[in-house]
Amino acid sequence: MIVFQNFPFTRIKSPEIIEQWLLKIAGEHGYVIRELVYAFVDNPRILEINQQFLKHDYFTDIITFDYGKGRKISGEIFISVDQIEIQAKEYGVGFDQEFLRVVAHGLLHLIGFDDKMEVDKELMRKEEDKCLVLHAQIIGN
Protein backbone atom coordinates (compact mmCIF):
# COMPACT_ATOMS: atom_id res chain seq x y z
CA MET A 1 0.00 0.00 0.00
CA ILE A 2 1.29 3.43 -0.96
CA VAL A 3 -0.24 6.52 0.62
CA PHE A 4 0.31 10.06 -0.61
CA GLN A 5 -0.34 12.78 1.97
CA ASN A 6 -0.79 16.35 0.74
CA PHE A 7 -0.09 15.22 -2.83
CA PRO A 8 0.61 18.31 -4.99
CA PHE A 9 -2.37 17.78 -7.34
CA THR A 10 -2.00 21.27 -8.70
CA ARG A 11 1.27 20.22 -10.29
CA ILE A 12 1.28 16.43 -10.67
CA LYS A 13 -2.03 15.09 -11.89
CA SER A 14 -1.81 11.30 -11.51
CA PRO A 15 -0.93 9.65 -8.22
CA GLU A 16 -2.16 6.35 -9.73
CA ILE A 17 0.60 6.41 -12.34
CA ILE A 18 3.15 7.38 -9.67
CA GLU A 19 2.02 4.39 -7.60
CA GLN A 20 2.27 2.02 -10.57
CA TRP A 21 5.73 3.39 -11.31
CA LEU A 22 6.95 2.96 -7.71
CA LEU A 23 5.68 -0.63 -7.58
CA LYS A 24 7.55 -1.34 -10.83
CA ILE A 25 10.79 0.21 -9.51
CA ALA A 26 10.60 -1.90 -6.36
CA GLY A 27 9.79 -5.04 -8.32
CA GLU A 28 12.69 -4.54 -10.73
CA HIS A 29 15.01 -4.50 -7.72
CA GLY A 30 13.41 -7.60 -6.17
CA TYR A 31 11.45 -5.72 -3.50
CA VAL A 32 7.79 -5.60 -2.52
CA ILE A 33 6.17 -2.46 -1.11
CA ARG A 34 4.19 -3.35 2.01
CA GLU A 35 3.49 0.09 3.47
CA LEU A 36 4.92 3.31 2.14
CA VAL A 37 3.82 6.84 3.02
CA TYR A 38 4.92 9.85 1.01
CA ALA A 39 4.19 13.07 2.92
CA PHE A 40 4.58 16.25 0.89
CA VAL A 41 5.43 19.17 3.15
CA ASP A 42 6.78 22.72 3.02
CA ASN A 43 10.24 23.95 3.99
CA PRO A 44 9.35 24.89 7.60
CA ARG A 45 8.05 21.34 8.21
CA ILE A 46 11.02 19.58 6.57
CA LEU A 47 13.37 21.74 8.67
CA GLU A 48 11.46 20.80 11.81
CA ILE A 49 11.71 17.07 10.97
CA ASN A 50 15.39 17.44 10.10
CA GLN A 51 16.12 19.15 13.42
CA GLN A 52 14.01 16.81 15.53
CA PHE A 53 15.05 13.46 14.13
CA LEU A 54 18.42 14.00 12.44
CA LYS A 55 19.76 16.94 14.46
CA HIS A 56 20.44 18.84 11.21
CA ASP A 57 19.67 22.55 11.04
CA TYR A 58 19.08 23.02 7.31
CA PHE A 59 16.50 22.53 4.59
CA THR A 60 16.57 19.37 2.54
CA ASP A 61 14.45 17.96 -0.24
CA ILE A 62 13.79 14.57 1.32
CA ILE A 63 13.97 12.65 4.58
CA THR A 64 13.41 8.89 4.51
CA PHE A 65 12.57 6.65 7.45
CA ASP A 66 13.06 2.95 6.80
CA TYR A 67 10.94 0.46 8.77
CA GLY A 68 11.28 -2.43 6.33
CA LYS A 69 12.80 -5.86 6.75
CA GLY A 70 14.49 -7.89 4.09
CA ARG A 71 12.95 -7.25 0.71
CA LYS A 72 9.69 -5.89 2.13
CA ILE A 73 9.58 -2.11 1.97
CA SER A 74 7.94 -0.19 4.75
CA GLY A 75 8.71 3.44 5.42
CA GLU A 76 7.85 7.11 5.52
CA ILE A 77 9.25 9.62 3.08
CA PHE A 78 8.91 13.35 3.71
CA ILE A 79 9.44 15.54 0.66
CA SER A 80 9.63 19.33 0.63
CA VAL A 81 7.68 20.66 -2.34
CA ASP A 82 9.36 24.03 -1.71
CA GLN A 83 12.80 22.46 -2.13
CA ILE A 84 11.74 20.64 -5.29
CA GLU A 85 10.76 23.97 -6.80
CA ILE A 86 14.08 25.55 -5.77
CA GLN A 87 16.11 22.62 -7.09
CA ALA A 88 14.22 22.46 -10.38
CA LYS A 89 15.21 26.07 -11.05
CA GLU A 90 18.77 25.45 -9.84
CA TYR A 91 19.20 22.38 -12.11
CA GLY A 92 17.37 23.94 -15.05
CA VAL A 93 14.67 21.25 -15.21
CA GLY A 94 10.91 21.32 -14.90
CA PHE A 95 9.12 20.82 -11.61
CA ASP A 96 7.67 17.48 -12.75
CA GLN A 97 11.10 16.03 -13.58
CA GLU A 98 12.61 17.10 -10.26
CA PHE A 99 9.50 15.87 -8.42
CA LEU A 100 9.83 12.42 -10.00
CA ARG A 101 13.57 12.30 -9.33
CA VAL A 102 13.09 13.05 -5.63
CA VAL A 103 10.19 10.59 -5.28
CA ALA A 104 12.33 7.85 -6.85
CA HIS A 105 15.28 8.87 -4.68
CA GLY A 106 13.33 8.11 -1.51
CA LEU A 107 12.30 4.67 -2.72
CA LEU A 108 15.86 3.94 -3.83
CA HIS A 109 17.05 4.67 -0.30
CA LEU A 110 14.58 2.09 1.01
CA ILE A 111 15.86 -0.40 -1.56
CA GLY A 112 19.37 0.12 -0.21
CA PHE A 113 21.00 2.79 -2.33
CA ASP A 114 23.01 5.41 -0.46
CA ASP A 115 24.37 8.82 -1.42
CA LYS A 116 26.84 9.72 1.30
CA MET A 117 30.04 9.09 -0.66
CA GLU A 118 30.74 10.43 -4.16
CA VAL A 119 30.77 6.95 -5.76
CA ASP A 120 27.40 6.23 -4.13
CA LYS A 121 26.01 9.56 -5.34
CA GLU A 122 26.96 8.65 -8.91
CA LEU A 123 25.28 5.26 -8.62
CA MET A 124 22.18 6.85 -7.07
CA ARG A 125 21.98 9.38 -9.91
CA LYS A 126 22.22 6.59 -12.50
CA GLU A 127 19.40 4.72 -10.76
CA GLU A 128 17.30 7.88 -10.61
CA ASP A 129 17.86 8.34 -14.35
CA LYS A 130 16.72 4.75 -14.98
CA CYS A 131 13.62 5.45 -12.91
CA LEU A 132 12.83 8.54 -14.98
CA VAL A 133 13.16 6.49 -18.18
CA LEU A 134 10.84 3.86 -16.70
CA HIS A 135 8.27 6.56 -15.86
CA ALA A 136 8.40 7.85 -19.44
CA GLN A 137 7.82 4.30 -20.68
CA ILE A 138 4.82 3.86 -18.39
CA ILE A 139 3.16 7.06 -19.58
CA GLY A 140 4.05 6.30 -23.19
CA ASN A 141 6.63 9.04 -23.86
Secondary structure, DSSP 8 states (H G I E B T S, - for coil): -EEEES--TTT---HHHHHHHHHHHHHHTT-EEEEEEEEEE-HHHHHHHIIIII---S--SEEEEE--BTTEEEEEEEEEHHHHHHHHHHHT--HHHHHHHHHHHHHHHHHT---SSHHHHHHHHHHHHHHHHHHHHHHT-
